Every structure is written in C-alpha cells, then in structure tokens.
Amino acid sequence: MTYNGHMRGTWALLLLYACGGNGFSNDRPPPDHGPLPDLPPPPPEMLGGAACVLSDLRMLGACTPNAAGGLTVAIGTASVTTNSDGSFTIEKPADATEWIVSGTGIVTSHIPFDPKDMTRRLPAVKDTDYNDLLLANGVVQQAGEGSLVVHAVTSTGSAVLGATAAVNGSGAQTFYDGSDATVWDTDATGTNGIAWLPTSPTGPQTLLVTAQAGTKSFDVSIVEGAITFVTVKP
C-alpha cells in the first residue's frame, strides 16, 4: 500500500496529540509571556445635587431663587463650590457619611448622606432669617448647643401629622410647624411633619419620635452653632 502526502499529514497530527495535544512535550511548560498588564482603575462615582436656601423652615423643598450660588458643599474629604443656581457635581469620597453646606450669610448645615437619595437637595438657612426665627420664638442658644430639624415622613414620603420629637435626656423645647412661619407651635407636627429643636445638646444623641405607631429612636449627631437636618420614618 502506498501513502500519499495527505495520509502522512494525518498520521503526523495523530502523533502530535498523542504526545500531549498542545505541541509541547509533557515535561516542558508553555512559554512565559510575562505578567498581564494592569487594568485601568474604575471611573470615580460622581454625585450631583443642589443646595437650597430656605425661605421657610417649615417647607424644606421651598428654595429661594438664586440664593444658593457660591456656597461650599463638602462630603468627607471632598468639597466643591455651588453654581449660581445652587447646583453642584462632586466626586464621591470613600468616607462619605455627611453633607456639609457652608458659606457667607448662612448657618452651616449638616445632612446625613443617604446613598438612596437621588434628589440630594441640601437645605440651608440665611443667618439673618434664623436669628429672627430664634427671637420670635423666645429662643436663646447657649454655648454647647446646636439645632436639629426633623422631617417625619411615612414609608411613602408623606408628612407625619401629630408626631412629637425630643432628644433623649434633654429638657430642650421642641417647636413644630403650624400655620405661622415665624411663631411655631409647641404641641406636635403639622401638615409638613417638621419638628425644630434649636437648643439641643451637641455630639452623638438619641432622637425619640412618637407617632401613632409608637415611639422610635434614631441616632443623630448635633453640631454646635449649626443646623442638623434629618429625615425619619417613625
């Protein structure tokens, strides 16, 4: 029998696979092409939002037009200056736990960072308006005290009517949104679900909010001379 070139090639392939199937002997590793190149780092996560200078502390979404430009918005180790309309974009740092809004003519605001909040409308109050509000309600802040503004909402985001709020262990007066933007009520939250505690002790505190379902506690951190804004679901 004679073998043509095609049959000889077939036998060569069979012998190749019988010896290891990859073109190299079983006792010799494949060639080393060196380490793989480093992959580029993932792009930074950017956070967008807007500072909102309030014209009425009872209404946290009512912003004064063209009043929030040039403010400083900080989160963790990152900070940025707001645009003329109050908007901003900032790179999210690893230590993102709290928003801080500061600047000339406003009371510094502290707002806990909520990664689920896509609106990121950060409230602030003009210092002159806030001083007028303190005076109208007979409040005199002392050293070591800060303000706490509580927005009580349901699971669907509606305001909780008839809730009360207090800092545990503190005898500080709590005020509530009513029909008057200047002189506040002292019984329970109104239609906007706002409680205002302007003479709260500073540092880590426990906030107690009582609504129809009972009393719930929330961890808050209050800063001297500043306003801390929190949203709770009692």
C-alpha positions, 0 to 999 in steps of 0.5 A: 500500500502506498501513502500519499502526502495527505495520509502522512499529514494525518498520521503526523497530527495523530502523533502530535496529540498523542504526545500531549495535544498542545505541541509541547512535550509533557515535561516542558511548560508553555512559554512565559509571556510575562505578567498581564498588564494592569487594568485601568482603575474604575471611573470615580462615582460622581454625585450631583445635587443642589443646595437650597436656601430656605425661605421657610423652615417649615417647607424644606423643598421651598428654595429661594431663587438664586440664593444658593450660588457660591456656597461650599458643599463638602462630603468627607474629604471632598468639597466643591463650590455651588453654581449660581443656581445652587447646583453642584457635581462632586466626586464621591469620597470613600468616607462619605457619611455627611453633607456639609453646606457652608458659606457667607450669610448662612448657618452651616448645615449638616445632612446625613448622606443617604446613598438612596437619595437621588434628589440630594437637595441640601437645605440651608438657612440665611443667618439673618432669617434664623436669628429672627426665627430664634427671637420670635420664638423666645429662643436663646442658644447657649454655648454647647448647643446646636439645632436639629430639624426633623422631617417625619415622613411615612414609608411613602414620603408623606408628612407625619401629622401629630408626631412629637420629637425630643432628644433623649435626656434633654429638657430642650423645647421642641417647636413644630410647624403650624400655620405661622412661619415665624411663631411655631407651635409647641404641641406636635407636627403639622401638615409638613411633619417638621419638628425644630429643636434649636437648643439641643445638646451637641455630639452623638444623641438619641432622637425619640419620635412618637407617632401613632405607631409608637415611639422610635429612636434614631441616632443623630449627631448635633453640631454646635452653632449649626443646623442638623437636618434629618429625615425619619420614618417613625 
